[in-house]
Amino acid sequence: MEDHELADVLKYSSPKELYVITYYNVLKLLFCPFRVKVLSNVGLLRKGQLVWVSEVKVTTELKTIFIIEGNAYHYHSFEILIEEFTE
């Protein structure tokens, strides 16, 4: 992907927001910081640990990256913890 194409995609994104689809097929907007569970040991993080995502970034290959404690990690190493509210 060329720089101008990436810039065009990123103008519609925010490092402080992430849209997710819940288990119940509900589209939900998460605002940073949000909590995730570490699925496998990665960097300084250990499996089962609960950590906060401070920012969401995208690589030039359009891979989602979570910024946690100042370090970048691929999103697939985490489970996003979403509180479901039922009324």
C-alpha positions as CSV (number, residue, x, y, z in Angstrom):
1,M,0.0,0.0,0.0
2,E,1.3,3.4,-0.9
3,D,1.6,6.3,1.6
4,H,-1.2,8.3,0.0
5,E,-3.5,5.2,0.1
6,L,-2.7,4.6,3.7
7,A,-3.3,8.3,4.6
8,D,-6.7,8.1,2.9
9,V,-7.7,5.1,5.0
10,L,-6.4,6.5,8.3
11,K,-8.2,9.8,7.9
12,Y,-11.4,7.9,9.0
13,S,-9.8,6.2,12.0
14,S,-8.9,7.4,15.5
15,P,-6.2,5.9,17.8
16,K,-8.7,6.3,20.7
17,E,-11.7,4.4,19.3
18,L,-12.3,0.8,18.1
19,Y,-15.5,-0.6,16.7
20,V,-16.2,-4.3,17.6
21,I,-19.0,-6.7,17.0
22,T,-20.0,-8.5,20.2
23,Y,-20.8,-12.2,20.7
24,Y,-24.5,-11.1,20.4
25,N,-23.9,-9.4,17.0
26,V,-24.1,-5.9,18.4
27,L,-21.8,-3.2,17.0
28,K,-20.2,-1.5,19.9
29,L,-17.8,1.5,20.0
30,L,-15.0,1.2,22.6
31,F,-13.0,4.2,23.8
32,C,-9.4,3.9,25.0
33,P,-8.4,2.9,27.5
34,F,-10.3,-0.5,27.3
35,R,-9.3,-3.7,29.0
36,V,-8.0,-6.9,27.3
37,K,-6.9,-10.3,28.5
38,V,-3.6,-11.6,27.3
39,L,-4.1,-14.9,25.4
40,S,-0.4,-16.0,25.2
41,N,2.9,-14.8,26.5
42,V,4.0,-11.9,24.4
43,G,6.8,-9.4,25.2
44,L,6.6,-8.5,28.8
45,L,2.9,-9.6,29.1
46,R,1.9,-13.1,30.5
47,K,-1.0,-15.3,29.5
48,G,-4.1,-14.5,31.6
49,Q,-3.0,-11.0,32.6
50,L,-5.5,-8.2,32.3
51,V,-4.1,-5.0,30.8
52,W,-5.4,-1.7,29.4
53,V,-5.1,-0.6,25.7
54,S,-4.2,3.1,25.6
55,E,-4.3,3.4,21.7
56,V,-5.2,1.5,18.6
57,K,-2.9,1.8,15.6
58,V,-2.7,0.4,12.1
59,T,0.4,-0.8,10.3
60,T,1.2,0.0,6.7
61,E,-0.2,-3.6,5.9
62,L,-3.5,-2.6,7.7
63,K,-2.8,-4.9,10.7
64,T,-4.4,-3.7,14.0
65,I,-1.9,-2.9,16.8
66,F,-2.7,-2.3,20.4
67,I,-0.5,0.1,22.4
68,I,-0.2,-1.2,25.9
69,E,2.2,0.3,28.5
70,G,3.9,2.1,25.7
71,N,4.6,-1.1,23.7
72,A,3.0,-2.2,20.4
73,Y,1.4,-5.6,20.2
74,H,-0.7,-7.3,17.4
75,Y,-4.4,-7.5,18.4
76,H,-4.6,-11.3,17.9
77,S,-2.7,-11.9,21.2
78,F,-5.6,-10.5,23.2
79,E,-9.3,-11.0,24.0
80,I,-11.2,-7.8,24.2
81,L,-13.3,-7.7,27.4
82,I,-16.6,-6.1,26.8
83,E,-19.2,-5.5,29.5
84,E,-22.7,-6.4,28.1
85,F,-25.5,-4.3,29.5
86,T,-29.0,-5.9,29.3
87,E,-32.1,-3.9,30.2
